[in-house]
Amino acid sequence: MRNLKNAVRSIAAVGFALLSGCMSASGPVDAMHPAPLVGITNIVLVHGAWADGSSWSKVIPLLQAKGYHVVAVQNPLTSLADDVAATKRAIVQQDGPVLLVGHSYGGAVITEAGNDPKVAGLVYVSAFAPDEGQSALEQGKPYPTPGGNEIRPDATGFLWLTPKGISEDFVPELSVEDRAVVTATQGPLAVAAGGAKISSAAWKTKPSWYIIATNDRMISPDLERANAAKMKATSIELESGHVPMLSHPTEVEAFIEKAAVTEGTKSAAN
């Protein structure tokens, strides 16, 4: 009887060892403990005008599922200096190099904030990318768009986008329900913020990536292409309106991930 019990214990031990090995090989253990990421692991997302951090809501979980540490800045939109300061507060909290991603007016913010030494790369998503001594509003002036006709100033020095502008120009590809959320969470932009000039353009010294939205009605696709060209940015074109991170989140996440891997690998090699 004792020999039989010992044999059963031996068989059970062998079976457990085999099962553990199979689980490691087939994936459940790896799913709980993903392999270390290659490249930059910290992603800081910067929203633009008439929006807030929720404009990244569809991209954030995709990046997190890959193991990235993601922070969405909440810009006050009260001045370029205030927005840059908010972005820098997020950057300083990161443990290691940062990939800085900016949408629309957020492109002006990362152009200034991207000079932080922790920033290893910049990703522009249908965004402004002003030069030194230039503002976002100045950059857009030669490239009028339908959405520009729907911007309204208020008595306190802030610019609002009309409901028509949000629905038809800002987020025309989204569902009725999603458009309603964007309308409800609209963040007005201070006129002073849009008119503030860049003091030092980070894209001149930091590697840059650019997503061009070919159906954009807020920032001209021609301006976006010009931005990508002047920065010598790695770029892609998406058949999207102004907010590809909401209408094409999978493609946007893949592009951000590619930038994080590429620039992080370059930094490690230097």
HELIX and SHEET records of a PDB file:
HELIX    1   1 ARG A    2  SER A   26  1                                  25    
HELIX    2   2 PRO A   28  MET A   32  1                                   5    
HELIX    3   3 GLY A   53  TRP A   56  5                                   4    
HELIX    4   4 ILE A   60  ALA A   65  1                                   6    
HELIX    5   5 LEU A   80  VAL A   92  1                                  13    
HELIX    6   6 GLY A  106  ALA A  113  1                                   8    
HELIX    7   7 ALA A  136  GLY A  140  1                                   5    
HELIX    8   8 PRO A  146  GLU A  150  5                                   5    
HELIX    9   9 PRO A  163  GLY A  165  1                                   3    
HELIX   10  10 ILE A  166  PHE A  170  3                                   5    
HELIX   11  11 VAL A  176  ALA A  184  1                                   9    
HELIX   12  12 VAL A  191  GLY A  195  1                                   5    
HELIX   13  13 ALA A  202  LYS A  204  5                                   3    
HELIX   14  14 PRO A  221  MET A  231  1                                  11    
HELIX   15  15 PRO A  244  SER A  247  1                                   4    
HELIX   16  16 PRO A  249  ALA A  269  1                                  21    
SHEET    1   A 6 HIS A  69  VAL A  73  0                                        
SHEET    2   A 6 ASN A  42  VAL A  46  1                                        
SHEET    3   A 6 VAL A  98  HIS A 103  1                                        
SHEET    4   A 6 VAL A 119  VAL A 125  1                                        
SHEET    5   A 6 SER A 208  ALA A 213  1                                        
SHEET    6   A 6 THR A 234  LEU A 238  1                                        
SHEET    1   B 3 ILE A 151  PRO A 153  0                                        
SHEET    2   B 3 PHE A 158  LEU A 161 -1                                        
SHEET    3   B 3 LEU A 189  ALA A 190 -1                                        
END                                                                             
